[in-house]
Amino acid sequence: MTPYKLEIIVIDRDCSKSYDAFMNEADKRVIEELLNKQAERLEKRMDTRFQEQEQRLDVRFQEQEQRLDVRFQEQEQRLDVRFQEQEQRFDVRFQEQEQRLDVRFQEQEQRFDVRFQEQEQRLEKRMIHIFNEGFEQIVLPHIAKIEKDIEDLQFRTGRIERTLNAVIDRQDRQGEEIKNIKKFLQMPEGA
């Protein structure tokens, strides 16, 4: 009779328990140790991957937050400068208008009301335009960037899920191989 060298790699605990009736205590301990080591290795790998992924995400979110802060500060400074320039222009215009009104107050009272309303409408339109520009230049690109980051996270999560599924499939195949080995070991010697 030829001696056979048999190596058993057990992945699934439930599958290994089905062999209990055919194994001695030493084999059971070896298989149990193999199972524990394999579970620990898999758990360590998963923890490491999740920690790395979490660290990468934290760094990216911090960088994104810093960029947003810088861009908001720059936009705020630009708006402050533009508002100050606008305020100075309006101050000059109103002073000129006030001098004219002092000279021709009674004659131009009706005309002044009409012109003041027109200026007010222009100011409202300019303010709305400035606000819309700021919103389009600052907020909308960041929303698009956040959506892109979310899609990237979904893609990476999909890759991790596919990797985990591959590990599970490999474990299932190894379980089938163990069943086949068990059947082979149970065959009578004359067969």
Backbone as CSV, one residue per row, in Angstrom:
resi,resn,N_x,N_y,N_z,CA_x,CA_y,CA_z,C_x,C_y,C_z
1,MET,0.839,-1.171,0.000,0.000,0.000,0.000,0.890,1.242,0.000
2,THR,0.561,2.221,-0.875,1.375,3.430,-1.005,0.945,4.451,0.045
3,PRO,1.903,5.036,0.775,1.500,6.055,1.762,1.083,7.340,1.042
4,TYR,0.012,7.942,1.524,-0.489,9.188,0.939,-0.156,10.346,1.851
5,LYS,0.283,11.438,1.208,0.521,12.664,1.982,-0.732,13.513,1.835
6,LEU,-1.353,13.866,2.924,-2.645,14.566,2.886,-2.527,15.883,3.640
7,GLU,-2.811,16.954,2.933,-2.846,18.267,3.579,-4.278,18.745,3.555
8,ILE,-4.794,19.119,4.707,-6.188,19.602,4.785,-6.156,21.065,5.202
9,ILE,-6.789,21.900,4.382,-6.941,23.322,4.723,-8.433,23.541,4.943
10,VAL,-8.790,23.862,6.153,-10.208,24.019,6.483,-10.518,25.502,6.586
11,ILE,-11.546,25.941,5.907,-11.919,27.355,5.901,-13.161,27.589,6.753
12,ASP,-14.119,26.732,6.598,-15.446,26.954,7.178,-15.579,26.153,8.466
13,ARG,-15.915,26.787,9.590,-16.066,26.087,10.863,-17.213,25.078,10.815
14,ASP,-18.323,25.476,10.215,-19.477,24.582,10.148,-19.133,23.327,9.349
15,CYS,-18.382,23.547,8.258,-17.975,22.422,7.417,-17.045,21.495,8.212
16,SER,-16.134,22.061,8.997,-15.176,21.249,9.741,-15.874,20.410,10.801
17,LYS,-16.966,20.888,11.364,-17.670,20.133,12.416,-18.316,18.868,11.853
18,SER,-18.615,18.879,10.549,-19.218,17.681,9.949,-18.218,16.523,9.889
19,TYR,-16.919,16.810,10.060,-15.892,15.762,10.033,-15.573,15.238,11.434
20,ASP,-16.206,15.788,12.462,-15.868,15.417,13.833,-15.919,13.903,14.068
21,ALA,-16.889,13.254,13.493,-17.046,11.813,13.743,-15.895,11.000,13.155
22,PHE,-15.173,11.546,12.170,-14.133,10.796,11.472,-12.711,11.174,11.890
23,MET,-12.585,12.091,12.842,-11.255,12.574,13.206,-10.970,12.277,14.669
24,ASN,-9.683,12.125,14.944,-9.302,11.954,16.337,-9.095,13.340,16.956
25,GLU,-8.847,13.403,18.214,-8.749,14.682,18.931,-7.583,15.534,18.445
26,ALA,-6.479,14.912,18.107,-5.307,15.664,17.623,-5.640,16.361,16.312
27,ASP,-6.321,15.612,15.393,-6.720,16.228,14.118,-7.679,17.383,14.358
28,LYS,-8.613,17.165,15.273,-9.583,18.228,15.573,-8.877,19.470,16.102
29,ARG,-7.891,19.263,16.966,-7.164,20.417,17.509,-6.387,21.137,16.419
30,VAL,-5.757,20.371,15.541,-5.001,20.975,14.444,-5.930,21.804,13.558
31,ILE,-7.057,21.209,13.221,-8.014,21.916,12.354,-8.562,23.145,13.078
32,GLU,-8.850,23.001,14.350,-9.362,24.144,15.119,-8.328,25.271,15.169
33,GLU,-7.043,24.893,15.354,-5.979,25.905,15.353,-5.869,26.581,13.989
34,LEU,-5.936,25.761,12.921,-5.899,26.325,11.566,-7.060,27.295,11.351
35,LEU,-8.221,26.886,11.798,-9.397,27.767,11.658,-9.199,29.078,12.418
36,ASN,-8.728,28.977,13.623,-8.523,30.190,14.438,-7.493,31.113,13.800
37,LYS,-6.367,30.513,13.326,-5.332,31.329,12.691,-5.860,32.008,11.433
38,GLN,-6.602,31.217,10.649,-7.121,31.788,9.400,-8.131,32.908,9.695
39,ALA,-8.997,32.700,10.683,-9.976,33.740,11.046,-9.264,34.986,11.556
40,GLU,-8.211,34.795,12.370,-7.459,35.954,12.872,-6.778,36.712,11.743
41,ARG,-6.154,35.965,10.803,-5.492,36.620,9.670,-6.480,37.415,8.833
42,LEU,-7.616,36.786,8.551,-8.632,37.461,7.737,-9.151,38.714,8.458
43,GLU,-9.371,38.580,9.749,-9.870,39.725,10.523,-8.825,40.845,10.561
44,LYS,-7.550,40.493,10.718,-6.495,41.507,10.724,-6.407,42.214,9.373
45,ARG,-6.484,41.423,8.298,-6.430,42.031,6.959,-7.591,42.991,6.743
46,MET,-8.779,42.550,7.132,-9.965,43.403,6.955,-9.833,44.679,7.797
47,ASP,-9.385,44.540,9.052,-9.204,45.722,9.913,-8.198,46.680,9.305
48,THR,-7.087,46.112,8.818,-6.054,46.965,8.205,-6.601,47.700,6.998
49,ARG,-7.330,46.976,6.152,-7.892,47.625,4.950,-8.880,48.720,5.316
50,PHE,-9.758,48.416,6.271,-10.736,49.432,6.664,-10.057,50.642,7.302
51,GLN,-9.009,50.411,8.095,-8.286,51.538,8.703,-7.600,52.384,7.638
52,GLU,-6.970,51.710,6.666,-6.316,52.460,5.584,-7.336,53.281,4.812
53,GLN,-8.467,52.649,4.505,-9.521,53.354,3.757,-10.041,54.553,4.565
54,GLU,-10.230,54.353,5.852,-10.735,55.434,6.712,-9.724,56.572,6.802
55,GLN,-8.437,56.227,6.894,-7.402,57.262,6.945,-7.371,58.057,5.647
56,ARG,-7.459,57.341,4.517,-7.472,58.051,3.232,-8.660,58.995,3.133
57,LEU,-9.818,58.502,3.555,-11.020,59.349,3.500,-10.882,60.563,4.418
58,ASP,-10.339,60.339,5.619,-10.149,61.470,6.544,-9.236,62.522,5.937
59,VAL,-8.130,62.071,5.342,-7.191,63.016,4.726,-7.864,63.780,3.603
60,ARG,-8.620,63.062,2.764,-9.275,63.731,1.626,-10.319,64.733,2.095
61,PHE,-11.087,64.352,3.126,-12.092,65.285,3.632,-11.438,66.509,4.273
62,GLN,-10.321,66.311,4.980,-9.617,67.451,5.570,-9.070,68.372,4.486
63,GLU,-8.480,67.776,3.444,-7.969,68.599,2.342,-9.105,69.367,1.681
64,GLN,-10.218,68.677,1.473,-11.378,69.324,0.836,-11.895,70.472,1.710
65,GLU,-11.943,70.229,3.013,-12.427,71.264,3.926,-11.484,72.472,3.927
66,GLN,-10.175,72.217,3.892,-9.215,73.318,3.847,-9.364,74.111,2.560
67,ARG,-9.525,73.394,1.438,-9.716,74.096,0.162,-10.984,74.942,0.183
68,LEU,-12.037,74.376,0.731,-13.300,75.130,0.815,-13.126,76.386,1.678
69,ASP,-12.449,76.226,2.816,-12.229,77.384,3.692,-11.445,78.479,2.966
70,VAL,-10.387,78.075,2.279,-9.563,79.062,1.556,-10.389,79.760,0.486
71,ARG,-11.153,78.965,-0.274,-11.937,79.565,-1.366,-13.034,80.476,-0.826
72,PHE,-13.657,80.076,0.271,-14.681,80.941,0.864,-14.065,82.246,1.382
73,GLN,-12.886,82.149,1.985,-12.225,83.368,2.476,-11.843,84.283,1.315
74,GLU,-11.299,83.687,0.247,-10.941,84.505,-0.917,-12.171,85.172,-1.507
75,GLN,-13.252,84.413,-1.633,-14.483,84.980,-2.195,-15.034,86.075,-1.281
76,GLU,-14.952,85.855,0.019,-15.446,86.857,0.964,-14.622,88.143,0.854
77,GLN,-13.311,88.004,0.709,-12.465,89.187,0.554,-12.792,89.924,-0.736
78,ARG,-12.981,89.162,-1.822,-13.346,89.804,-3.090,-14.668,90.544,-2.981
79,LEU,-15.630,89.893,-2.333,-16.940,90.551,-2.173,-16.818,91.804,-1.304
80,ASP,-16.013,91.727,-0.237,-15.812,92.911,0.608,-15.231,94.066,-0.202
81,VAL,-14.216,93.765,-1.017,-13.596,94.813,-1.844,-14.619,95.383,-2.812
82,ARG,-15.377,94.505,-3.462,-16.365,94.986,-4.431,-17.456,95.816,-3.753
83,PHE,-17.881,95.392,-2.576,-18.890,96.160,-1.868,-18.352,97.524,-1.429
84,GLN,-17.087,97.562,-0.999,-16.498,98.847,-0.608,-16.387,99.777,-1.809
85,GLU,-15.947,99.238,-2.940,-15.866,100.069,-4.155,-17.248,100.569,-4.546
86,GLN,-18.227,99.680,-4.479,-19.597,100.053,-4.827,-20.114,101.122,-3.858
87,GLU,-19.780,100.937,-2.592,-20.235,101.901,-1.589,-19.616,103.278,-1.843
88,GLN,-18.329,103.293,-2.196,-17.682,104.573,-2.489,-18.308,105.233,-3.709
89,ARG,-18.593,104.447,-4.738,-19.243,105.008,-5.930,-20.605,105.585,-5.588
90,PHE,-21.363,104.845,-4.790,-22.685,105.341,-4.424,-22.590,106.600,-3.550
91,ASP,-21.580,106.612,-2.660,-21.404,107.822,-1.833,-21.154,109.043,-2.716
92,VAL,-20.262,108.894,-3.689,-19.964,110.020,-4.593,-21.203,110.427,-5.370
93,ARG,-21.905,109.450,-5.898,-23.107,109.753,-6.676,-24.172,110.447,-5.827
94,PHE,-24.366,109.917,-4.628,-25.398,110.525,-3.775,-25.021,111.953,-3.347
95,GLN,-23.730,112.185,-3.128,-23.319,113.559,-2.784,-23.580,114.510,-3.951
96,GLU,-23.246,114.083,-5.148,-23.522,114.924,-6.325,-25.018,115.153,-6.474
97,GLN,-25.763,114.091,-6.285,-27.215,114.195,-6.418,-27.782,115.133,-5.347
98,GLU,-27.249,115.042,-4.158,-27.738,115.884,-3.065,-27.464,117.363,-3.349
99,GLN,-26.296,117.659,-3.923,-26.000,119.057,-4.276,-26.962,119.584,-5.340
100,ARG,-27.247,118.747,-6.329,-28.194,119.162,-7.353,-29.588,119.350,-6.773
101,LEU,-29.937,118.457,-5.858,-31.257,118.564,-5.239,-31.390,119.848,-4.403
102,ASP,-30.275,120.235,-3.753,-30.312,121.483,-2.978,-30.621,122.679,-3.891
103,VAL,-30.031,122.689,-5.086,-30.224,123.807,-6.012,-31.614,123.751,-6.642
104,ARG,-32.047,122.582,-7.069,-33.315,122.469,-7.797,-34.319,121.587,-7.085
105,PHE,-34.396,121.622,-5.837,-35.207,120.686,-5.046,-36.659,120.648,-5.511
106,GLN,-37.262,121.785,-5.619,-38.687,121.800,-5.956,-38.950,121.343,-7.393
107,GLU,-38.092,121.743,-8.342,-38.300,121.373,-9.741,-38.061,119.892,-9.994
108,GLN,-37.093,119.329,-9.325,-36.675,117.960,-9.659,-37.177,116.912,-8.674
109,GLU,-38.061,117.257,-7.792,-38.516,116.308,-6.788,-39.158,115.078,-7.435
110,GLN,-40.009,115.302,-8.436,-40.654,114.168,-9.113,-39.628,113.360,-9.919
111,ARG,-38.742,114.070,-10.612,-37.732,113.350,-11.392,-36.802,112.528,-10.482
112,PHE,-36.462,113.105,-9.358,-35.571,112.394,-8.415,-36.204,111.092,-7.931
113,ASP,-37.470,111.115,-7.634,-38.141,109.891,-7.183,-38.039,108.786,-8.231
114,VAL,-38.264,109.160,-9.499,-38.182,108.174,-10.577,-36.759,107.637,-10.700
115,ARG,-35.788,108.555,-10.677,-34.389,108.116,-10.811,-33.962,107.253,-9.618
116,PHE,-34.404,107.610,-8.429,-34.043,106.828,-7.250,-34.597,105.404,-7.353
117,GLN,-35.802,105.262,-7.827,-36.394,103.933,-8.013,-35.596,103.124,-9.051
118,GLU,-35.190,103.785,-10.132,-34.396,103.092,-11.154,-33.061,102.611,-10.567
119,GLN,-32.433,103.502,-9.778,-31.160,103.103,-9.158,-31.356,101.941,-8.187
120,GLU,-32.432,102.003,-7.446,-32.705,100.930,-6.498,-32.871,99.596,-7.234
121,GLN,-33.563,99.610,-8.350,-33.734,98.387,-9.143,-32.389,97.897,-9.683
122,ARG,-31.562,98.843,-10.151,-30.235,98.448,-10.637,-29.395,97.817,-9.526
123,LEU,-29.454,98.448,-8.341,-28.701,97.902,-7.208,-29.189,96.496,-6.855
124,GLU,-30.486,96.313,-6.856,-31.023,94.986,-6.556,-30.537,93.975,-7.587
125,LYS,-30.577,94.366,-8.851,-30.114,93.459,-9.903,-28.626,93.151,-9.748
126,ARG,-27.836,94.188,-9.419,-26.392,93.959,-9.233,-26.123,93.051,-8.037
127,MET,-26.838,93.296,-6.943,-26.648,92.461,-5.754,-27.030,91.008,-6.064
128,ILE,-28.143,90.829,-6.767,-28.570,89.478,-7.135,-27.529,88.845,-8.047
129,HIS,-27.006,89.632,-8.979,-25.984,89.124,-9.892,-24.722,88.718,-9.130
130,ILE,-24.276,89.554,-8.199,-23.080,89.247,-7.392,-23.309,87.979,-6.577
131,PHE,-24.490,87.883,-5.966,-24.789,86.686,-5.179,-24.802,85.448,-6.073
132,ASN,-25.447,85.547,-7.228,-25.517,84.403,-8.151,-24.132,83.999,-8.639
133,GLU,-23.273,84.990,-8.933,-21.900,84.673,-9.346,-21.161,83.913,-8.245
134,GLY,-21.294,84.410,-7.023,-20.623,83.754,-5.899,-21.125,82.334,-5.716
135,PHE,-22.413,82.138,-5.812,-23.000,80.807,-5.660,-22.499,79.870,-6.754
136,GLU,-22.497,80.360,-8.009,-22.063,79.526,-9.125,-20.566,79.213,-9.066
137,GLN,-19.770,80.171,-8.594,-18.319,79.975,-8.588,-17.834,79.177,-7.385
138,ILE,-18.555,79.247,-6.270,-18.054,78.608,-5.051,-18.864,77.366,-4.683
139,VAL,-20.167,77.533,-4.530,-20.970,76.451,-3.967,-21.183,75.321,-4.971
140,LEU,-21.585,75.654,-6.197,-21.892,74.600,-7.173,-20.689,73.698,-7.477
141,PRO,-19.461,74.256,-7.670,-18.324,73.333,-7.903,-18.059,72.397,-6.727
142,HIS,-18.286,72.874,-5.502,-18.050,72.016,-4.344,-19.106,70.927,-4.244
143,ILE,-20.328,71.246,-4.614,-21.367,70.216,-4.628,-20.995,69.141,-5.642
144,ALA,-20.533,69.569,-6.812,-20.129,68.606,-7.840,-18.945,67.762,-7.342
145,LYS,-17.991,68.380,-6.646,-16.823,67.657,-6.117,-17.256,66.638,-5.067
146,ILE,-18.188,67.037,-4.198,-18.676,66.117,-3.167,-19.381,64.934,-3.821
147,GLU,-20.196,65.201,-4.858,-20.862,64.106,-5.566,-19.835,63.172,-6.202
148,LYS,-18.763,63.751,-6.768,-17.713,62.930,-7.362,-17.033,62.078,-6.294
149,ASP,-16.756,62.679,-5.102,-16.141,61.912,-4.005,-17.046,60.773,-3.556
150,ILE,-18.368,61.016,-3.538,-19.314,59.974,-3.142,-19.279,58.831,-4.156
151,GLU,-19.235,59.173,-5.459,-19.155,58.141,-6.489,-17.854,57.343,-6.349
152,ASP,-16.765,58.045,-6.025,-15.476,57.372,-5.838,-15.545,56.403,-4.656
153,LEU,-16.188,56.844,-3.565,-16.348,55.976,-2.396,-17.194,54.752,-2.743
154,GLN,-18.263,54.966,-3.515,-19.099,53.845,-3.919,-18.301,52.871,-4.779
155,PHE,-17.457,53.396,-5.667,-16.630,52.534,-6.509,-15.674,51.709,-5.649
156,ARG,-15.026,52.368,-4.691,-14.067,51.665,-3.821,-14.786,50.627,-2.946
157,THR,-15.960,50.969,-2.457,-16.731,50.032,-1.650,-17.110,48.811,-2.492
158,GLY,-17.451,49.047,-3.757,-17.769,47.941,-4.662,-16.575,47.018,-4.844
159,ARG,-15.374,47.625,-4.974,-14.165,46.801,-5.123,-13.924,45.950,-3.886
160,ILE,-14.109,46.543,-2.710,-13.919,45.788,-1.462,-14.933,44.653,-1.397
161,GLU,-16.171,44.948,-1.774,-17.219,43.928,-1.746,-16.888,42.785,-2.711
162,ARG,-16.379,43.132,-3.911,-16.009,42.079,-4.863,-14.867,41.220,-4.300
163,THR,-13.911,41.858,-3.632,-12.803,41.117,-3.029,-13.317,40.162,-1.957
164,LEU,-14.225,40.658,-1.117,-14.789,39.809,-0.057,-15.574,38.644,-0.670
165,ASN,-16.318,38.931,-1.730,-17.067,37.859,-2.399,-16.115,36.810,-2.965
166,ALA,-14.982,37.252,-3.511,-14.000,36.300,-4.047,-13.445,35.421,-2.930
167,VAL,-13.185,36.004,-1.757,-12.694,35.221,-0.614,-13.739,34.185,-0.204
168,ILE,-14.992,34.608,-0.169,-16.072,33.685,0.215,-16.196,32.559,-0.807
169,ASP,-16.124,32.910,-2.103,-16.189,31.871,-3.146,-15.039,30.880,-2.988
170,ARG,-13.826,31.392,-2.715,-12.672,30.516,-2.539,-12.886,29.592,-1.336
171,GLN,-13.468,30.113,-0.261,-13.752,29.285,0.906,-14.766,28.193,0.564
172,ASP,-15.777,28.555,-0.221,-16.772,27.556,-0.623,-16.111,26.437,-1.437
173,ARG,-15.213,26.818,-2.379,-14.525,25.820,-3.191,-13.660,24.900,-2.310
174,GLN,-12.985,25.502,-1.346,-12.152,24.691,-0.457,-13.010,23.746,0.382
175,GLY,-14.205,24.203,0.770,-15.138,23.332,1.504,-15.529,22.137,0.656
176,GLU,-15.792,22.370,-0.641,-16.118,21.271,-1.559,-14.937,20.304,-1.690
177,GLU,-13.712,20.878,-1.774,-12.533,20.024,-1.872,-12.385,19.143,-0.634
178,ILE,-12.684,19.705,0.516,-12.598,18.937,1.773,-13.626,17.807,1.763
179,LYS,-14.819,18.087,1.262,-15.839,17.034,1.170,-15.352,15.900,0.268
180,ASN,-14.740,16.282,-0.861,-14.227,15.270,-1.780,-13.114,14.444,-1.116
181,ILE,-12.253,15.105,-0.357,-11.185,14.393,0.364,-11.793,13.436,1.378
182,LYS,-12.819,13.866,2.047,-13.494,13.031,3.044,-14.073,11.786,2.370
183,LYS,-14.715,11.995,1.213,-15.276,10.855,0.482,-14.153,9.893,0.067
184,PHE,-13.050,10.495,-0.387,-11.925,9.669,-0.814,-11.372,8.856,0.347
185,LEU,-11.274,9.495,1.535,-10.739,8.799,2.714,-11.682,7.692,3.206
186,GLN,-12.948,7.813,2.951,-13.929,6.823,3.425,-14.049,5.635,2.472
187,MET,-13.472,5.730,1.284,-13.566,4.637,0.311,-12.839,3.395,0.847
188,PRO,-13.372,2.229,0.627,-12.664,1.007,1.062,-11.364,0.819,0.274
189,GLU,-10.429,0.076,0.848,-9.131,-0.085,0.216,-9.208,-0.886,-1.074
190,GLY,-10.130,-1.774,-1.216,-10.211,-2.605,-2.406,-10.828,-1.866,-3.599
191,ALA,-11.473,-0.726,-3.402,-12.170,-0.027,-4.470,-11.239,0.698,-5.396
